[in-house]
Amino acid sequence: CFLLQFLSYLGACDRLLKQGYEEGQVEEAMEMFQYSEKQAAEFLRLSAQFNDMGFQQNEIKEVLLLCGNQREKALEELVMK
């Protein structure tokens, strides 16, 4: 049922927003990972970590998608760029 899926999506977004992520980032991450809260949360967590390390957001997004949110592999790719 669409309504249940939508309510689940809203709940997931709310939980991620409460973790301190920005609304636009949460919505984008949920769409990128086909509304998987677990994958979106991992993407947001890793994205914030890599951003704090000084990497550019567009590169972070690209690498995390290519590496399937695998932290070590993504970090290796970012360092080599």
Residue pairs with C-beta under 8 A, 6 or more apart in sequence:
5 35
8 35
9 30
9 35
12 30
12 35
12 37
12 40
13 23
13 26
13 27
13 30
15 37
16 26
16 29
16 30
16 37
16 40
16 41
16 44
17 23
17 26
19 41
19 44
21 29
21 44
21 48
25 44
25 47
26 40
26 44
29 39
29 40
29 41
29 43
29 44
29 47
30 36
30 37
30 40
32 40
32 43
32 65
33 39
33 40
33 43
39 69
42 69
43 64
43 69
46 60
46 64
46 69
46 71
46 74
47 57
47 60
47 61
47 64
49 71
50 60
50 64
50 74
50 75
50 78
51 57
51 60
55 78
59 78
59 81
60 74
60 78
63 74
63 77
63 78
63 81
64 74
66 74
66 77
67 73
67 74
67 77
